[in-house]
Amino acid sequence: MLSISSHIICLTDNIAYGVYKYAHEKGLTVGKDIHISGIGGYDTSSILTPELSTVAYPYQHAGEEAVRLLLDDNSVTKLKLGYSIQKTNSFSA
């Protein structure tokens, strides 16, 4: 059985969806018995109960900047785009 402080950080939100399903099948309450977070910031994360905590990354902006850097003749090799943490009741300390 899981310990009281079971926290799972998934590589992607899609993987976190599977962990939600597994927790539900085992009778665990997300946000109480188990804490789950993903990475991706997908819109579909909001349909879960509770909503999935996630780290959102600006994928479209990153792609646009990558194309711009490839097409421009400059020496920029790194670009910091940032991210945002969307914390919900699925993940708490």
Buried (B, 14 or more C-beta within 10 A) or exposed (E): EEEEEEEBBBEEBBBBBEBBEEBEEEEBEBBEBBBBBBBBBBEEBEEBEBBBBBBBBBEEEEEEBEEEBEEEEEEEEEEEEEEEEBEBBBBEE
